[in-house]
Amino acid sequence: MERKKILVVDDDKKNRYLVSFLLGKEGFEVVIATNGLEGIEATKKQQVDLIIMDVKMPKMDGYETTKRIRRLKKYKSIPIIALTSYAMTKDKEKAMKAGCTGYMSKPITPETFISEIKKFL
Amino acid sequence: MMEEFRSVSKKPIYLPLLTGGLLLLGLYLTSLYSYLLFHSLAEIFSIVIAFSIFVLAWNCRNIIDNNYLIFLGIAYLFIGFIDIIHTLSYAGMGIFLGYYSNLPTQLWIVARYLESISLLIACFILDKRKMKINFILLGYIFTVSLLFLSIFYWKIFPSCFVEGSGLTPFKKISEYIISLILAASLFFLLKRKEKFNRRVLQWLVISILLTIVSELAFTFYISAYGLSNLIGHIFKIVSFYFIYQAIIVTGLTKPNELLFKNLQESEERYRELDNMKSIFIASMSHELRTPLNSIIGFTGIVLQEIAGELNDEQKKQLEMSYGSAKHLLSLINDLLDISKIESGELEPDIEEFNIAEVGIKIRDSLMHKAEEKGLEFICDIPDINISSDKRRFEQILLNLVNNALKFTEEGKVEVKAVKKDGNIEVIVRDSGIGIKKEDLHKLFQPFAQLEYTISGEVGTGLGLYLTKNLAQLLKGRIQMESEYRKGSTFTFILPIEHGG
C-alpha cells in the first residue's frame, strides 16, 4: 500500500519536529513547510493526502493559507486540519469558514493525536 | 442602557416648550387675579428646585467626587431657606407684621447676593482637591445667621424699599453688583469649561444669563407688584428650570455626566485598563503555552516509548515531569478563562449532550485519586439529556469533584444528579474537612486560601472562583453547605435548556 503523504505547515520548529516524529513513526511520509507561502508551494509541487495547518503564523496565517490552497482544483476536498489554540469557539468558526475540514487544539495530546488524524483519512 | 436614554431625548422639543409656555401663561393669569398668589407660586417653584439640588448633592457627597455640585447644593439649601422667608414676608401674607415691602425686598437682596457669590466661589472650589463639607456648612450657617440678625434684630441692614418713593439706591446698585458677580461667575465657569460635560455647561450658562436678566428687570420696578417685578420673577423661574435640567435631571438620569467630566474620564480610563489587562493576559497566555506544547508533546512521546524503551525510574520521573507540565497548562488555561469571563468575551458553546457520559468520564479519570486515599467514590449520574456547554459543564464538575477528593482524608465522596423544576442539580458531597461558617464567603473569591486546609494541598485559589463564573455563564449557580470537620456539599444547579 502506498504511503500517505501529510503536509505539516507550522512556523514553530519544535512543533514541526513533534508532529513529524509522531507521523513518521506511524508510517506516514511527511512534507514540511515553515510558513504559509511554503505550504502553498508544497501543495503545488506534489499531491498530499492531508494537511496539518497551524493557525497562528506570521505574515500569512493558517486561515489565509487554507483559503488559497482550497482554490487549487486538486485540493478542493483534501482534509485540512487546523491546529488552534485552546479551541476557542471563534478560532473553530474561523477555521471552518476558511475551509478546514476539522480542528485540533494545541497542545496536542501525543496519545490521541495519531488516532485523531487517522479519522480524517 | 445608553440606547434607551437616547431615544428619550429624541422626543419633540415643542412638547416641553408648550407645557412651559402654558404654565407661565397660567402663572401670569394668576397674577391678574392675585399677585400674592402668583408670587408665592413662582417662589415655591424655585424653592423646591433649590432644595432638590441640596438633597441630591447631600446624598451624593460621599459617592461623587464633585466639589462644584456639593458646594452649590449646600448653598442652595440656604438660598432656598431665605427665599421661603422672603415669600412669607410679603405684606399680604400677614405673617411678619409691621414690615411692609422693605422686608421682602431686603430678604430678596440677601438671597440674591448669597446666590451670586456662591456661584462665583463654586468655580474656584472646582480646583480644590478635597472640600471640608462641615466647614462649609458652618460657614453658611454663620453667614446667614449674621444676615438675619442684621435684618431682624440689630436692624442695621440697609433699607431696600421706602413706601412712596420705591426702591432705594442701595437696592438698585445691589442688583447691578449682583449682576456683575453673576457675570464674573459666568466668566470663570467658562474658563473651566473642559471640566464640565458640554450639555450641563450649556444649561448652567443659560441659567446664569437668565438670572442676570431677571436681576436687571428688578432694578426697574416701582411697586412690589408692578410689571417689571412680574417679568423679573418669570425670568427667575425659567433660569431655575435650567438649573433643574443641568443638575437634577442629569444627576438622576445620567449621573456619570453630572458636571464633572473626570468621573466620565475615570470610567473611560478604567475601561481602557481593563481592556489592556485582557489583551495582555490573552497574549501572555499564548506565549506561555507555546513552550508548554513542546514539553507536554515530547515528554508524552517519550513516555509512550515511541522514541525508545524506558526503565522504571526514567518512566517514573518523566511522569512527574509530565504531570507538572499538564498542571501548569491548566493553570494558564484557567487564567485565560477568567480574564475572558471578566471582560465578557467568553461565550458558551451550546449543544445537546448526555450528562451520564460526563459522569462516567469524571469517574474514570478521578477513581485512582480516590483509591490512592482509600476513599469511597460514588459517581452516579442518571441518563439525562441537557442542552448546555459540554466542556464547561465537565470543567465545573471536575473542579468540584477534585476539590472534594483533595480535601477528604477518610470517608467518601458522592456525586449524584437529579432533575428539579426544569433544572439539573448535581450534588457533590464529601466527608472531608469542611469549611468554617465565617470563611464561607471567602470561598468563591479569587486567591483566597484558608489556613486549615490539609497541608500540602495547594491550589491556585482560582478554581472555585472560575467555577462560580462558569456556572453563571451557563445560566446556573453553585450552592454550598458545609460543617467544619464534618464535610461539605456543593450543589451545581443549571437549566436543562440553556436557551429556555
Contacts between the chains, C-beta under 8 A, distances in Angstrom:
chain1	res1	chain2	res2	distance
A	12	B	290	6.8
A	12	B	293	7.8
A	14	B	293	7.6
A	14	B	294	4.3
A	14	B	297	7.9
A	14	B	298	7.8
A	15	B	293	6.1
A	15	B	294	7.1
A	15	B	297	7.5
A	18	B	293	7.7
A	18	B	294	6.9
A	18	B	297	4.3
A	18	B	298	6.3
A	18	B	301	7.2
A	21	B	301	6.5
A	21	B	306	7.8
A	21	B	307	7.4
A	22	B	301	6.6
A	22	B	306	7.3
A	25	B	306	5.3
A	56	B	286	7.4
A	85	B	286	6.1
A	85	B	289	6.8
A	86	B	289	7.3
A	86	B	333	6.1
A	86	B	336	6.9
A	89	B	347	5.9
A	89	B	349	5.1
A	106	B	289	7.0
A	106	B	293	5.5
A	107	B	289	6.9
A	107	B	292	6.2
A	107	B	293	3.9
A	107	B	296	4.9
A	107	B	297	6.1
A	107	B	329	6.9
A	108	B	293	7.4
A	108	B	297	6.3
A	109	B	296	7.9
A	109	B	300	7.0
A	110	B	296	7.7
A	110	B	297	5.8
A	110	B	300	3.4
A	110	B	301	5.0
A	110	B	304	6.3
A	110	B	306	7.9
A	111	B	300	6.5
A	111	B	304	6.6
